[in-house]
């Protein structure tokens, strides 16, 4: 997944959760929008950070798998 798409997804989740918590707390709409915007920014930054770590780890795992030798079949002796 693209890092920008993860950042947008994080912002949407942060904004929606900010609105949800603000409405549940009974705050006025200007306060809800301000806090939701801050939550969107913070969650977008955290999602970008996590997405980069995840993508780098996935790339490293694929690189290690490519450089790993193919497993060989081991014949075990059959005891009578």
PyMOL Python script that loads the backbone (N, CA, C, O; Angstrom):
from pymol import cmd

cmd.read_pdbstr("""\
ATOM      1  N   UNK A   1       0.847  -1.179   0.000  1.00  0.00           N
ATOM      2  CA  UNK A   1       0.000   0.000   0.000  1.00  0.00           C
ATOM      3  C   UNK A   1       0.889   1.238   0.000  1.00  0.00           C
ATOM      4  O   UNK A   1       1.958   1.258   0.610  1.00  0.00           O
ATOM      5  N   UNK A   2       0.438   2.231  -0.674  1.00  0.00           N
ATOM      6  CA  UNK A   2       1.169   3.480  -0.795  1.00  0.00           C
ATOM      7  C   UNK A   2       1.184   4.219   0.546  1.00  0.00           C
ATOM      8  O   UNK A   2       0.188   4.218   1.270  1.00  0.00           O
ATOM      9  N   UNK A   3       2.309   4.843   0.872  1.00  0.00           N
ATOM     10  CA  UNK A   3       2.451   5.561   2.140  1.00  0.00           C
ATOM     11  C   UNK A   3       1.471   6.737   2.202  1.00  0.00           C
ATOM     12  O   UNK A   3       0.920   7.030   3.263  1.00  0.00           O
ATOM     13  N   UNK A   4       1.254   7.411   1.062  1.00  0.00           N
ATOM     14  CA  UNK A   4       0.311   8.538   1.052  1.00  0.00           C
ATOM     15  C   UNK A   4      -1.113   8.064   1.341  1.00  0.00           C
ATOM     16  O   UNK A   4      -1.875   8.741   2.032  1.00  0.00           O
ATOM     17  N   UNK A   5      -1.461   6.894   0.803  1.00  0.00           N
ATOM     18  CA  UNK A   5      -2.798   6.363   1.055  1.00  0.00           C
ATOM     19  C   UNK A   5      -2.965   6.011   2.536  1.00  0.00           C
ATOM     20  O   UNK A   5      -4.034   6.221   3.109  1.00  0.00           O
ATOM     21  N   UNK A   6      -1.909   5.477   3.150  1.00  0.00           N
ATOM     22  CA  UNK A   6      -1.977   5.182   4.583  1.00  0.00           C
ATOM     23  C   UNK A   6      -2.110   6.466   5.393  1.00  0.00           C
ATOM     24  O   UNK A   6      -2.826   6.502   6.394  1.00  0.00           O
ATOM     25  N   UNK A   7      -1.425   7.514   4.964  1.00  0.00           N
ATOM     26  CA  UNK A   7      -1.497   8.791   5.672  1.00  0.00           C
ATOM     27  C   UNK A   7      -2.907   9.380   5.588  1.00  0.00           C
ATOM     28  O   UNK A   7      -3.423   9.896   6.580  1.00  0.00           O
ATOM     29  N   UNK A   8      -3.524   9.306   4.423  1.00  0.00           N
ATOM     30  CA  UNK A   8      -4.890   9.795   4.261  1.00  0.00           C
ATOM     31  C   UNK A   8      -5.857   8.952   5.090  1.00  0.00           C
ATOM     32  O   UNK A   8      -6.771   9.488   5.716  1.00  0.00           O
ATOM     33  N   UNK A   9      -5.656   7.637   5.095  1.00  0.00           N
ATOM     34  CA  UNK A   9      -6.501   6.766   5.908  1.00  0.00           C
ATOM     35  C   UNK A   9      -6.367   7.102   7.388  1.00  0.00           C
ATOM     36  O   UNK A   9      -7.367   7.141   8.105  1.00  0.00           O
ATOM     37  N   UNK A  10      -5.148   7.343   7.850  1.00  0.00           N
ATOM     38  CA  UNK A  10      -4.928   7.730   9.236  1.00  0.00           C
ATOM     39  C   UNK A  10      -5.589   9.044   9.575  1.00  0.00           C
ATOM     40  O   UNK A  10      -6.138   9.203  10.665  1.00  0.00           O
ATOM     41  N   UNK A  11      -5.541   9.998   8.645  1.00  0.00           N
ATOM     42  CA  UNK A  11      -6.181  11.291   8.873  1.00  0.00           C
ATOM     43  C   UNK A  11      -7.696  11.141   8.964  1.00  0.00           C
ATOM     44  O   UNK A  11      -8.335  11.768   9.808  1.00  0.00           O
ATOM     45  N   UNK A  12      -8.263  10.317   8.101  1.00  0.00           N
ATOM     46  CA  UNK A  12      -9.711  10.101   8.149  1.00  0.00           C
ATOM     47  C   UNK A  12     -10.137   9.426   9.454  1.00  0.00           C
ATOM     48  O   UNK A  12     -11.141   9.800  10.060  1.00  0.00           O
ATOM     49  N   UNK A  13      -9.368   8.440   9.870  1.00  0.00           N
ATOM     50  CA  UNK A  13      -9.680   7.763  11.131  1.00  0.00           C
ATOM     51  C   UNK A  13      -9.552   8.733  12.303  1.00  0.00           C
ATOM     52  O   UNK A  13     -10.400   8.746  13.194  1.00  0.00           O
ATOM     53  N   UNK A  14      -8.496   9.541  12.304  1.00  0.00           N
ATOM     54  CA  UNK A  14      -8.310  10.516  13.373  1.00  0.00           C
ATOM     55  C   UNK A  14      -9.409  11.560  13.405  1.00  0.00           C
ATOM     56  O   UNK A  14      -9.887  11.925  14.479  1.00  0.00           O
ATOM     57  N   UNK A  15      -9.816  12.045  12.242  1.00  0.00           N
ATOM     58  CA  UNK A  15     -10.872  13.052  12.186  1.00  0.00           C
ATOM     59  C   UNK A  15     -12.203  12.467  12.644  1.00  0.00           C
ATOM     60  O   UNK A  15     -12.939  13.099  13.400  1.00  0.00           O
ATOM     61  N   UNK A  16     -12.506  11.256  12.181  1.00  0.00           N
ATOM     62  CA  UNK A  16     -13.765  10.624  12.574  1.00  0.00           C
ATOM     63  C   UNK A  16     -13.796  10.322  14.071  1.00  0.00           C
ATOM     64  O   UNK A  16     -14.821  10.514  14.725  1.00  0.00           O
ATOM     65  N   UNK A  17     -12.694   9.859  14.603  1.00  0.00           N
ATOM     66  CA  UNK A  17     -12.673   9.576  16.045  1.00  0.00           C
ATOM     67  C   UNK A  17     -12.740  10.871  16.846  1.00  0.00           C
ATOM     68  O   UNK A  17     -13.357  10.904  17.911  1.00  0.00           O
ATOM     69  N   UNK A  18     -12.116  11.939  16.353  1.00  0.00           N
ATOM     70  CA  UNK A  18     -12.211  13.236  17.018  1.00  0.00           C
ATOM     71  C   UNK A  18     -13.636  13.755  17.051  1.00  0.00           C
ATOM     72  O   UNK A  18     -14.087  14.278  18.070  1.00  0.00           O
ATOM     73  N   UNK A  19     -14.347  13.614  15.941  1.00  0.00           N
ATOM     74  CA  UNK A  19     -15.754  14.029  15.910  1.00  0.00           C
ATOM     75  C   UNK A  19     -16.584  13.149  16.841  1.00  0.00           C
ATOM     76  O   UNK A  19     -17.434  13.645  17.580  1.00  0.00           O
ATOM     77  N   UNK A  20     -16.336  11.856  16.801  1.00  0.00           N
ATOM     78  CA  UNK A  20     -17.096  10.942  17.650  1.00  0.00           C
ATOM     79  C   UNK A  20     -16.914  11.228  19.133  1.00  0.00           C
ATOM     80  O   UNK A  20     -17.884  11.284  19.887  1.00  0.00           O
ATOM     81  N   UNK A  21     -15.672  11.407  19.541  1.00  0.00           N
ATOM     82  CA  UNK A  21     -15.415  11.695  20.957  1.00  0.00           C
ATOM     83  C   UNK A  21     -15.933  13.080  21.350  1.00  0.00           C
ATOM     84  O   UNK A  21     -16.400  13.272  22.472  1.00  0.00           O
ATOM     85  N   UNK A  22     -15.852  14.039  20.435  1.00  0.00           N
ATOM     86  CA  UNK A  22     -16.344  15.377  20.732  1.00  0.00           C
ATOM     87  C   UNK A  22     -17.849  15.417  20.898  1.00  0.00           C
ATOM     88  O   UNK A  22     -18.367  16.066  21.806  1.00  0.00           O
ATOM     89  N   UNK A  23     -18.551  14.718  20.015  1.00  0.00           N
ATOM     90  CA  UNK A  23     -20.007  14.662  20.115  1.00  0.00           C
ATOM     91  C   UNK A  23     -20.417  13.912  21.376  1.00  0.00           C
ATOM     92  O   UNK A  23     -21.348  14.317  22.072  1.00  0.00           O
ATOM     93  N   UNK A  24     -19.714  12.814  21.667  1.00  0.00           N
ATOM     94  CA  UNK A  24     -20.039  12.035  22.865  1.00  0.00           C
ATOM     95  C   UNK A  24     -19.801  12.848  24.142  1.00  0.00           C
ATOM     96  O   UNK A  24     -20.495  12.661  25.141  1.00  0.00           O
ATOM     97  N   UNK A  25     -18.826  13.741  24.101  1.00  0.00           N
ATOM     98  CA  UNK A  25     -18.520  14.566  25.272  1.00  0.00           C
ATOM     99  C   UNK A  25     -19.437  15.785  25.380  1.00  0.00           C
ATOM    100  O   UNK A  25     -19.472  16.448  26.416  1.00  0.00           O
ATOM    101  N   UNK A  26     -20.179  16.077  24.308  1.00  0.00           N
ATOM    102  CA  UNK A  26     -21.113  17.195  24.328  1.00  0.00           C
ATOM    103  C   UNK A  26     -20.465  18.551  24.111  1.00  0.00           C
ATOM    104  O   UNK A  26     -20.986  19.565  24.576  1.00  0.00           O
ATOM    105  N   UNK A  27     -19.347  18.587  23.418  1.00  0.00           N
ATOM    106  CA  UNK A  27     -18.657  19.854  23.143  1.00  0.00           C
ATOM    107  C   UNK A  27     -19.363  20.630  22.037  1.00  0.00           C
ATOM    108  O   UNK A  27     -20.076  20.031  21.231  1.00  0.00           O
ATOM    109  N   UNK A  28     -19.180  21.951  21.978  1.00  0.00           N
ATOM    110  CA  UNK A  28     -19.729  22.724  20.856  1.00  0.00           C
ATOM    111  C   UNK A  28     -18.947  22.425  19.568  1.00  0.00           C
ATOM    112  O   UNK A  28     -17.800  21.980  19.610  1.00  0.00           O
ATOM    113  N   UNK A  29     -19.604  22.682  18.410  1.00  0.00           N
ATOM    114  CA  UNK A  29     -19.017  22.305  17.128  1.00  0.00           C
ATOM    115  C   UNK A  29     -17.674  22.960  16.822  1.00  0.00           C
ATOM    116  O   UNK A  29     -16.816  22.281  16.256  1.00  0.00           O
ATOM    117  N   UNK A  30     -17.431  24.209  17.147  1.00  0.00           N
ATOM    118  CA  UNK A  30     -16.094  24.761  16.866  1.00  0.00           C
ATOM    119  C   UNK A  30     -14.983  24.012  17.616  1.00  0.00           C
ATOM    120  O   UNK A  30     -13.895  23.807  17.078  1.00  0.00           O
ATOM    121  N   UNK A  31     -15.259  23.617  18.833  1.00  0.00           N
ATOM    122  CA  UNK A  31     -14.265  22.856  19.604  1.00  0.00           C
ATOM    123  C   UNK A  31     -14.088  21.461  19.004  1.00  0.00           C
ATOM    124  O   UNK A  31     -12.971  20.952  18.916  1.00  0.00           O
ATOM    125  N   UNK A  32     -15.189  20.856  18.596  1.00  0.00           N
ATOM    126  CA  UNK A  32     -15.124  19.520  17.988  1.00  0.00           C
ATOM    127  C   UNK A  32     -14.283  19.560  16.717  1.00  0.00           C
ATOM    128  O   UNK A  32     -13.432  18.693  16.516  1.00  0.00           O
ATOM    129  N   UNK A  33     -14.507  20.547  15.861  1.00  0.00           N
ATOM    130  CA  UNK A  33     -13.749  20.630  14.602  1.00  0.00           C
ATOM    131  C   UNK A  33     -12.272  20.911  14.842  1.00  0.00           C
ATOM    132  O   UNK A  33     -11.418  20.358  14.150  1.00  0.00           O
ATOM    133  N   UNK A  34     -11.961  21.763  15.816  1.00  0.00           N
ATOM    134  CA  UNK A  34     -10.568  22.056  16.134  1.00  0.00           C
ATOM    135  C   UNK A  34      -9.855  20.805  16.632  1.00  0.00           C
ATOM    136  O   UNK A  34      -8.762  20.484  16.164  1.00  0.00           O
ATOM    137  N   UNK A  35     -10.467  20.102  17.576  1.00  0.00           N
ATOM    138  CA  UNK A  35      -9.843  18.895  18.132  1.00  0.00           C
ATOM    139  C   UNK A  35      -9.795  17.769  17.110  1.00  0.00           C
ATOM    140  O   UNK A  35      -8.844  16.987  17.099  1.00  0.00           O
ATOM    141  N   UNK A  36     -10.798  17.675  16.256  1.00  0.00           N
ATOM    142  CA  UNK A  36     -10.789  16.653  15.208  1.00  0.00           C
ATOM    143  C   UNK A  36      -9.680  16.910  14.199  1.00  0.00           C
ATOM    144  O   UNK A  36      -9.052  15.971  13.709  1.00  0.00           O
ATOM    145  N   UNK A  37      -9.437  18.174  13.890  1.00  0.00           N
ATOM    146  CA  UNK A  37      -8.348  18.510  12.970  1.00  0.00           C
ATOM    147  C   UNK A  37      -6.994  18.163  13.581  1.00  0.00           C
ATOM    148  O   UNK A  37      -6.111  17.649  12.894  1.00  0.00           O
ATOM    149  N   UNK A  38      -6.835  18.441  14.854  1.00  0.00           N
ATOM    150  CA  UNK A  38      -5.585  18.081  15.532  1.00  0.00           C
ATOM    151  C   UNK A  38      -5.419  16.572  15.587  1.00  0.00           C
ATOM    152  O   UNK A  38      -4.316  16.061  15.395  1.00  0.00           O
ATOM    153  N   UNK A  39      -6.505  15.856  15.848  1.00  0.00           N
ATOM    154  CA  UNK A  39      -6.441  14.391  15.881  1.00  0.00           C
ATOM    155  C   UNK A  39      -6.111  13.831  14.498  1.00  0.00           C
ATOM    156  O   UNK A  39      -5.381  12.846  14.385  1.00  0.00           O
ATOM    157  N   UNK A  40      -6.648  14.456  13.447  1.00  0.00           N
ATOM    158  CA  UNK A  40      -6.348  14.013  12.082  1.00  0.00           C
ATOM    159  C   UNK A  40      -4.873  14.206  11.762  1.00  0.00           C
ATOM    160  O   UNK A  40      -4.256  13.329  11.159  1.00  0.00           O
ATOM    161  N   UNK A  41      -4.301  15.333  12.152  1.00  0.00           N
ATOM    162  CA  UNK A  41      -2.883  15.586  11.899  1.00  0.00           C
ATOM    163  C   UNK A  41      -2.003  14.586  12.642  1.00  0.00           C
ATOM    164  O   UNK A  41      -1.081  14.009  12.065  1.00  0.00           O
ATOM    165  N   UNK A  42      -2.291  14.389  13.904  1.00  0.00           N
ATOM    166  CA  UNK A  42      -1.465  13.479  14.710  1.00  0.00           C
ATOM    167  C   UNK A  42      -1.579  12.041  14.203  1.00  0.00           C
ATOM    168  O   UNK A  42      -0.570  11.348  14.073  1.00  0.00           O
ATOM    169  N   UNK A  43      -2.790  11.597  13.921  1.00  0.00           N
ATOM    170  CA  UNK A  43      -2.945  10.221  13.459  1.00  0.00           C
ATOM    171  C   UNK A  43      -2.362  10.029  12.061  1.00  0.00           C
ATOM    172  O   UNK A  43      -1.871   8.942  11.754  1.00  0.00           O
ATOM    173  N   UNK A  44      -2.401  11.048  11.208  1.00  0.00           N
ATOM    174  CA  UNK A  44      -1.781  10.935   9.885  1.00  0.00           C
ATOM    175  C   UNK A  44      -0.269  10.801  10.004  1.00  0.00           C
ATOM    176  O   UNK A  44       0.340   9.997   9.299  1.00  0.00           O
ATOM    177  N   UNK A  45       0.341  11.580  10.888  1.00  0.00           N
ATOM    178  CA  UNK A  45       1.791  11.492  11.088  1.00  0.00           C
ATOM    179  C   UNK A  45       2.179  10.137  11.667  1.00  0.00           C
ATOM    180  O   UNK A  45       3.163   9.534  11.236  1.00  0.00           O
ATOM    181  N   UNK A  46       1.414   9.658  12.638  1.00  0.00           N
ATOM    182  CA  UNK A  46       1.712   8.348  13.225  1.00  0.00           C
ATOM    183  C   UNK A  46       1.510   7.213  12.225  1.00  0.00           C
ATOM    184  O   UNK A  46       2.277   6.250  12.213  1.00  0.00           O
ATOM    185  N   UNK A  47       0.486   7.325  11.390  1.00  0.00           N
ATOM    186  CA  UNK A  47       0.240   6.290  10.384  1.00  0.00           C
ATOM    187  C   UNK A  47       1.328   6.298   9.323  1.00  0.00           C
ATOM    188  O   UNK A  47       1.724   5.238   8.838  1.00  0.00           O
ATOM    189  N   UNK A  48       1.819   7.482   8.952  1.00  0.00           N
ATOM    190  CA  UNK A  48       2.926   7.559   7.993  1.00  0.00           C
ATOM    191  C   UNK A  48       4.177   6.907   8.572  1.00  0.00           C
ATOM    192  O   UNK A  48       4.868   6.156   7.884  1.00  0.00           O
ATOM    193  N   UNK A  49       4.465   7.200   9.840  1.00  0.00           N
ATOM    194  CA  UNK A  49       5.626   6.612  10.506  1.00  0.00           C
ATOM    195  C   UNK A  49       5.502   5.089  10.559  1.00  0.00           C
ATOM    196  O   UNK A  49       6.445   4.375  10.222  1.00  0.00           O
ATOM    197  N   UNK A  50       4.339   4.595  10.983  1.00  0.00           N
ATOM    198  CA  UNK A  50       4.137   3.152  11.079  1.00  0.00           C
ATOM    199  C   UNK A  50       4.182   2.514   9.689  1.00  0.00           C
ATOM    200  O   UNK A  50       4.733   1.426   9.526  1.00  0.00           O
ATOM    201  N   UNK A  51       3.608   3.182   8.691  1.00  0.00           N
ATOM    202  CA  UNK A  51       3.597   2.634   7.339  1.00  0.00           C
ATOM    203  C   UNK A  51       4.989   2.497   6.752  1.00  0.00           C
ATOM    204  O   UNK A  51       5.277   1.533   6.043  1.00  0.00           O
ATOM    205  N   UNK A  52       5.851   3.459   7.044  1.00  0.00           N
ATOM    206  CA  UNK A  52       7.240   3.355   6.555  1.00  0.00           C
ATOM    207  C   UNK A  52       7.964   2.199   7.222  1.00  0.00           C
ATOM    208  O   UNK A  52       8.695   1.463   6.558  1.00  0.00           O
ATOM    209  N   UNK A  53       7.775   2.027   8.512  1.00  0.00           N
ATOM    210  CA  UNK A  53       8.403   0.901   9.218  1.00  0.00           C
ATOM    211  C   UNK A  53       7.884  -0.414   8.659  1.00  0.00           C
ATOM    212  O   UNK A  53       8.662  -1.337   8.419  1.00  0.00           O
ATOM    213  N   UNK A  54       6.588  -0.506   8.453  1.00  0.00           N
ATOM    214  CA  UNK A  54       5.973  -1.718   7.927  1.00  0.00           C
ATOM    215  C   UNK A  54       6.472  -2.029   6.518  1.00  0.00           C
ATOM    216  O   UNK A  54       6.804  -3.176   6.221  1.00  0.00           O
ATOM    217  N   UNK A  55       6.529  -1.022   5.650  1.00  0.00           N
ATOM    218  CA  UNK A  55       6.974  -1.226   4.267  1.00  0.00           C
ATOM    219  C   UNK A  55       8.444  -1.629   4.219  1.00  0.00           C
ATOM    220  O   UNK A  55       8.817  -2.503   3.437  1.00  0.00           O
ATOM    221  N   UNK A  56       9.282  -1.005   5.043  1.00  0.00           N
ATOM    222  CA  UNK A  56      10.701  -1.362   5.074  1.00  0.00           C
ATOM    223  C   UNK A  56      10.895  -2.786   5.587  1.00  0.00           C
ATOM    224  O   UNK A  56      11.736  -3.518   5.067  1.00  0.00           O
ATOM    225  N   UNK A  57      10.136  -3.182   6.589  1.00  0.00           N
ATOM    226  CA  UNK A  57      10.245  -4.541   7.116  1.00  0.00           C
ATOM    227  C   UNK A  57       9.788  -5.560   6.089  1.00  0.00           C
ATOM    228  O   UNK A  57      10.396  -6.622   5.955  1.00  0.00           O
ATOM    229  N   UNK A  58       8.728  -5.250   5.367  1.00  0.00           N
ATOM    230  CA  UNK A  58       8.245  -6.146   4.329  1.00  0.00           C
ATOM    231  C   UNK A  58       9.267  -6.275   3.208  1.00  0.00           C
ATOM    232  O   UNK A  58       9.503  -7.374   2.705  1.00  0.00           O
ATOM    233  N   UNK A  59       9.877  -5.153   2.814  1.00  0.00           N
ATOM    234  CA  UNK A  59      10.907  -5.180   1.780  1.00  0.00           C
ATOM    235  C   UNK A  59      12.110  -6.016   2.225  1.00  0.00           C
ATOM    236  O   UNK A  59      12.645  -6.800   1.441  1.00  0.00           O
ATOM    237  N   UNK A  60      12.534  -5.852   3.474  1.00  0.00           N
ATOM    238  CA  UNK A  60      13.661  -6.633   3.996  1.00  0.00           C
ATOM    239  C   UNK A  60      13.338  -8.121   4.030  1.00  0.00           C
ATOM    240  O   UNK A  60      14.189  -8.946   3.697  1.00  0.00           O
ATOM    241  N   UNK A  61      12.128  -8.470   4.428  1.00  0.00           N
ATOM    242  CA  UNK A  61      11.738  -9.878   4.475  1.00  0.00           C
ATOM    243  C   UNK A  61      11.731 -10.494   3.081  1.00  0.00           C
ATOM    244  O   UNK A  61      12.172 -11.629   2.900  1.00  0.00           O
ATOM    245  N   UNK A  62      11.236  -9.754   2.102  1.00  0.00           N
ATOM    246  CA  UNK A  62      11.240 -10.267   0.729  1.00  0.00           C
ATOM    247  C   UNK A  62      12.656 -10.406   0.192  1.00  0.00           C
ATOM    248  O   UNK A  62      12.964 -11.368  -0.511  1.00  0.00           O
ATOM    249  N   UNK A  63      13.519  -9.447   0.521  1.00  0.00           N
ATOM    250  CA  UNK A  63      14.907  -9.503   0.084  1.00  0.00           C
ATOM    251  C   UNK A  63      15.622 -10.707   0.713  1.00  0.00           C
ATOM    252  O   UNK A  63      16.392 -11.392   0.039  1.00  0.00           O
ATOM    253  N   UNK A  64      15.373 -10.961   1.979  1.00  0.00           N
ATOM    254  CA  UNK A  64      15.990 -12.106   2.649  1.00  0.00           C
ATOM    255  C   UNK A  64      15.488 -13.412   2.054  1.00  0.00           C
ATOM    256  O   UNK A  64      16.255 -14.364   1.911  1.00  0.00           O
ATOM    257  N   UNK A  65      14.216 -13.465   1.709  1.00  0.00           N
ATOM    258  CA  UNK A  65      13.656 -14.681   1.134  1.00  0.00           C
ATOM    259  C   UNK A  65      14.259 -14.958  -0.241  1.00  0.00           C
ATOM    260  O   UNK A  65      14.465 -16.117  -0.602  1.00  0.00           O
ATOM    261  N   UNK A  66      14.545 -13.904  -1.012  1.00  0.00           N
ATOM    262  CA  UNK A  66      15.130 -14.087  -2.338  1.00  0.00           C
ATOM    263  C   UNK A  66      16.564 -14.589  -2.250  1.00  0.00           C
ATOM    264  O   UNK A  66      16.996 -15.370  -3.098  1.00  0.00           O
ATOM    265  N   UNK A  67      17.306 -14.157  -1.240  1.00  0.00           N
ATOM    266  CA  UNK A  67      18.710 -14.543  -1.117  1.00  0.00           C
ATOM    267  C   UNK A  67      18.903 -15.825  -0.325  1.00  0.00           C
ATOM    268  O   UNK A  67      20.030 -16.296  -0.171  1.00  0.00           O
ATOM    269  N   UNK A  68      17.826 -16.387   0.173  1.00  0.00           N
ATOM    270  CA  UNK A  68      17.919 -17.621   0.945  1.00  0.00           C
ATOM    271  C   UNK A  68      18.009 -18.800  -0.027  1.00  0.00           C
ATOM    272  O   UNK A  68      17.275 -18.847  -1.014  1.00  0.00           O
ATOM    273  N   UNK A  69      18.916 -19.761   0.251  1.00  0.00           N
ATOM    274  CA  UNK A  69      19.007 -20.912  -0.651  1.00  0.00           C
ATOM    275  C   UNK A  69      17.736 -21.764  -0.575  1.00  0.00           C
ATOM    276  O   UNK A  69      17.048 -21.816   0.444  1.00  0.00           O
ATOM    277  N   UNK A  70      17.463 -22.420  -1.685  1.00  0.00           N
ATOM    278  CA  UNK A  70      16.268 -23.269  -1.746  1.00  0.00           C
ATOM    279  C   UNK A  70      16.441 -24.465  -0.812  1.00  0.00           C
ATOM    280  O   UNK A  70      17.536 -25.020  -0.716  1.00  0.00           O
ATOM    281  N   UNK A  71      15.382 -24.862  -0.131  1.00  0.00           N
ATOM    282  CA  UNK A  71      15.499 -26.017   0.767  1.00  0.00           C
ATOM    283  C   UNK A  71      15.706 -27.298  -0.034  1.00  0.00           C
ATOM    284  O   UNK A  71      15.105 -27.487  -1.092  1.00  0.00           O
ATOM    285  N   UNK A  72      16.554 -28.161   0.479  1.00  0.00           N
ATOM    286  CA  UNK A  72      16.828 -29.428  -0.179  1.00  0.00           C
ATOM    287  C   UNK A  72      16.061 -30.532   0.525  1.00  0.00           C
ATOM    288  O   UNK A  72      15.823 -30.480   1.732  1.00  0.00           O
ATOM    289  N   UNK A  73      15.687 -31.520  -0.248  1.00  0.00           N
ATOM    290  CA  UNK A  73      14.955 -32.640   0.315  1.00  0.00           C
ATOM    291  C   UNK A  73      15.930 -33.538   1.063  1.00  0.00           C
ATOM    292  O   UNK A  73      16.977 -33.911   0.535  1.00  0.00           O
ATOM    293  N   UNK A  74      15.579 -33.876   2.282  1.00  0.00           N
ATOM    294  CA  UNK A  74      16.430 -34.730   3.101  1.00  0.00           C
ATOM    295  C   UNK A  74      15.780 -36.103   3.167  1.00  0.00           C
ATOM    296  O   UNK A  74      14.623 -36.243   3.562  1.00  0.00           O
ATOM    297  N   UNK A  75      16.559 -37.126   2.767  1.00  0.00           N
ATOM    298  CA  UNK A  75      16.028 -38.481   2.826  1.00  0.00           C
ATOM    299  C   UNK A  75      16.381 -39.080   4.187  1.00  0.00           C
ATOM    300  O   UNK A  75      17.538 -39.094   4.607  1.00  0.00           O
ATOM    301  N   UNK A  76      15.362 -39.563   4.843  1.00  0.00           N
ATOM    302  CA  UNK A  76      15.607 -40.213   6.122  1.00  0.00           C
ATOM    303  C   UNK A  76      15.591 -41.731   5.901  1.00  0.00           C
ATOM    304  O   UNK A  76      14.731 -42.265   5.199  1.00  0.00           O
ATOM    305  N   UNK A  77      16.549 -42.397   6.507  1.00  0.00           N
ATOM    306  CA  UNK A  77      16.587 -43.846   6.329  1.00  0.00           C
ATOM    307  C   UNK A  77      15.386 -44.498   7.031  1.00  0.00           C
ATOM    308  O   UNK A  77      14.975 -44.094   8.119  1.00  0.00           O
ATOM    309  N   UNK A  78      14.858 -45.498   6.377  1.00  0.00           N
ATOM    310  CA  UNK A  78      13.702 -46.234   6.914  1.00  0.00           C
ATOM    311  C   UNK A  78      14.230 -47.430   7.685  1.00  0.00           C
ATOM    312  O   UNK A  78      14.988 -48.240   7.150  1.00  0.00           O
ATOM    313  N   UNK A  79      13.828 -47.539   8.941  1.00  0.00           N
ATOM    314  CA  UNK A  79      14.263 -48.670   9.763  1.00  0.00           C
ATOM    315  C   UNK A  79      13.249 -49.806   9.637  1.00  0.00           C
ATOM    316  O   UNK A  79      12.040 -49.595   9.727  1.00  0.00           O
ATOM    317  N   UNK A  80      13.781 -51.034   9.424  1.00  0.00           N
ATOM    318  CA  UNK A  80      12.847 -52.166   9.285  1.00  0.00           C
ATOM    319  C   UNK A  80      12.260 -52.619  10.595  1.00  0.00           C
ATOM    320  O   UNK A  80      11.463 -53.558  10.623  1.00  0.00           O
TER     321      UNK A  80
END
""", "prot")
cmd.dss("prot")
cmd.show_as("cartoon", "prot")
cmd.util.cbc("prot")
cmd.orient("prot")
